[in-house]
Amino acid sequence: MRTSTPVRVLRRVGSGVEVADQSGELVRYDAAVVATHPDQALRLLADPIAAEREVLGAFEYSRNETLLHTDSSLLPIAPRAQASWNYRIGGCHASASAGRPEQQPPATASWSATT
Ligand SMILES: Cc1cc2nc3c(=O)[nH]c(=O)nc-3n(C[C@H](O)[C@H](O)[C@H](O)COP(=O)(O)OP(=O)(O)OC[C@H]3O[C@@H](n4cnc5c(N)ncnc54)[C@H](O)[C@@H]3O)c2cc1C
């Protein structure tokens, strides 16, 4: 296992995969499991197939203002829904995507039990 070794690119080679790290070192493996966020995964693939482009490219992202607070009254009422990271959206069809002014981005709040 290699820690602190960012992967730069993954390339299919024969029946395996070639992994290049930031230093340029190439290592060949039988298979690779990519566990990054989907947009990062797509950028890592040297030769993504159509299905990988479609699935990994389907996610939209936005920048959200986040408040760190200690006000437990802002948490969901249901105890099991109370996480450290909560957000509110306007409805089931609200979108976080930029460029759609009619739809509000999620409001996010990060709760801390201590100050
Ligand atoms: C502020 C905050 C609070 C949260 N609180 C909770 C909580 O209370 N309970 C809960 O269940 N969830 C919580 N979550 C969500 C939880 O953190 C995520 O759902 C979970 O970490 C996702 O795990 P993952 O392995 O899919 O992705 P990640 O944990 O994001 O792991 C992806 C990894 O890929 C690595 N990576 C990216 N690019 C490369 C590259 N090129 N080469 C090598 N490595 C790379 C990254 O360094 C990272 O370590 C919280 C998230 C945030 C941001």
The ligand as an SDF file (V2000), in Angstrom:
LIG
                    3D

 53 58  0  0  0  0  0  0  0  0999 V2000
  -17.6270   18.3150    6.7880 C   0  0  0  0  0  0  0  0  0  0  0  0
  -18.1610   16.9210    6.5070 C   0  0  0  0  0  0  0  0  0  0  0  0
  -18.8020   16.2300    7.5510 C   0  0  0  0  0  0  0  0  0  0  0  0
  -19.3030   14.9590    7.3400 C   0  0  0  0  0  0  0  0  0  0  0  0
  -19.9180   14.3070    8.3520 N   0  0  0  0  0  0  0  0  0  0  0  0
  -20.3960   13.0810    8.1800 C   0  0  0  0  0  0  0  0  0  0  0  0
  -21.0160   12.3760    9.2490 C   0  0  0  0  0  0  0  0  0  0  0  0
  -21.1560   12.8650   10.3670 O   0  0  0  0  0  0  0  0  0  0  0  0
  -21.4620   11.1250    9.0220 N   0  0  0  0  0  0  0  0  0  0  0  0
  -21.3410   10.5460    7.7800 C   0  0  0  0  0  0  0  0  0  0  0  0
  -21.7680    9.4080    7.6180 O   0  0  0  0  0  0  0  0  0  0  0  0
  -20.7430   11.1900    6.7530 N   0  0  0  0  0  0  0  0  0  0  0  0
  -20.2780   12.4240    6.9270 C   0  0  0  0  0  0  0  0  0  0  0  0
  -19.7100   13.0860    5.8790 N   0  0  0  0  0  0  0  0  0  0  0  0
  -19.6760   12.4500    4.5700 C   0  0  0  0  0  0  0  0  0  0  0  0
  -18.5270   11.4330    4.4930 C   0  0  0  0  0  0  0  0  0  0  0  0
  -17.3360   12.1110    4.8220 O   0  0  0  0  0  0  0  0  0  0  0  0
  -18.4680   10.9510    3.0700 C   0  0  0  0  0  0  0  0  0  0  0  0
  -19.7180   10.4100    2.6920 O   0  0  0  0  0  0  0  0  0  0  0  0
  -17.4240    9.8560    2.9700 C   0  0  0  0  0  0  0  0  0  0  0  0
  -16.1850   10.3140    3.4240 O   0  0  0  0  0  0  0  0  0  0  0  0
  -17.2690    9.4520    1.5100 C   0  0  0  0  0  0  0  0  0  0  0  0
  -16.2790    8.4540    1.4750 O   0  0  0  0  0  0  0  0  0  0  0  0
  -15.5520    8.1130    0.1440 P   0  0  0  0  0  0  0  0  0  0  0  0
  -14.5340    7.0640    0.4690 O   0  0  0  0  0  0  0  0  0  0  0  0
  -16.5580    7.8020   -0.9220 O   0  0  0  0  0  0  0  0  0  0  0  0
  -14.8580    9.4680   -0.3350 O   0  0  0  0  0  0  0  0  0  0  0  0
  -13.6980   10.2980    0.3850 P   0  0  0  0  0  0  0  0  0  0  0  0
  -13.6910   10.1140    1.8610 O   0  0  0  0  0  0  0  0  0  0  0  0
  -13.8480   11.6990   -0.1570 O   0  0  0  0  0  0  0  0  0  0  0  0
  -12.4010    9.6190   -0.1720 O   0  0  0  0  0  0  0  0  0  0  0  0
  -11.9050    9.8750   -1.4800 C   0  0  0  0  0  0  0  0  0  0  0  0
  -10.3990    9.7820   -1.3690 C   0  0  0  0  0  0  0  0  0  0  0  0
   -9.8260    9.8290   -2.6790 O   0  0  0  0  0  0  0  0  0  0  0  0
   -8.6030   10.4890   -2.5520 C   0  0  0  0  0  0  0  0  0  0  0  0
   -8.1670   10.9620   -3.8640 N   0  0  0  0  0  0  0  0  0  0  0  0
   -8.7420   11.9080   -4.6660 C   0  0  0  0  0  0  0  0  0  0  0  0
   -8.0190   12.0590   -5.8010 N   0  0  0  0  0  0  0  0  0  0  0  0
   -6.9760   11.1980   -5.7050 C   0  0  0  0  0  0  0  0  0  0  0  0
   -5.8680   10.8970   -6.5590 C   0  0  0  0  0  0  0  0  0  0  0  0
   -5.6960   11.5130   -7.7490 N   0  0  0  0  0  0  0  0  0  0  0  0
   -4.9780    9.9600   -6.1550 N   0  0  0  0  0  0  0  0  0  0  0  0
   -5.1320    9.3240   -4.9660 C   0  0  0  0  0  0  0  0  0  0  0  0
   -6.1500    9.5520   -4.1150 N   0  0  0  0  0  0  0  0  0  0  0  0
   -7.0610   10.4880   -4.4910 C   0  0  0  0  0  0  0  0  0  0  0  0
   -8.8920   11.6400   -1.5900 C   0  0  0  0  0  0  0  0  0  0  0  0
   -7.6890   12.1180   -1.0360 O   0  0  0  0  0  0  0  0  0  0  0  0
   -9.7610   10.9370   -0.5690 C   0  0  0  0  0  0  0  0  0  0  0  0
   -9.0000   10.3980    0.4870 O   0  0  0  0  0  0  0  0  0  0  0  0
  -19.1810   14.3600    6.0670 C   0  0  0  0  0  0  0  0  0  0  0  0
  -18.5260   15.0570    5.0240 C   0  0  0  0  0  0  0  0  0  0  0  0
  -18.0310   16.3270    5.2420 C   0  0  0  0  0  0  0  0  0  0  0  0
  -17.3250   17.0500    4.1070 C   0  0  0  0  0  0  0  0  0  0  0  0
  1  2  1  0
  2  3  1  0
  2 52  2  0
  3  4  2  0
  4  5  1  0
  4 50  1  0
  5  6  2  0
  6  7  1  0
  6 13  1  0
  7  8  2  0
  7  9  1  0
  9 10  1  0
 10 11  2  0
 10 12  1  0
 12 13  2  0
 13 14  1  0
 14 15  1  0
 14 50  1  0
 15 16  1  0
 16 17  1  0
 16 18  1  0
 18 19  1  0
 18 20  1  0
 20 21  1  0
 20 22  1  0
 22 23  1  0
 23 24  1  0
 24 25  2  0
 24 26  1  0
 24 27  1  0
 27 28  1  0
 28 29  2  0
 28 30  1  0
 28 31  1  0
 31 32  1  0
 32 33  1  0
 33 34  1  0
 33 48  1  0
 34 35  1  0
 35 36  1  0
 35 46  1  0
 36 37  1  0
 36 45  1  0
 37 38  2  0
 38 39  1  0
 39 40  1  0
 39 45  2  0
 40 41  1  0
 40 42  2  0
 42 43  1  0
 43 44  2  0
 44 45  1  0
 46 47  1  0
 46 48  1  0
 48 49  1  0
 50 51  2  0
 51 52  1  0
 52 53  1  0
M  END
$$$$
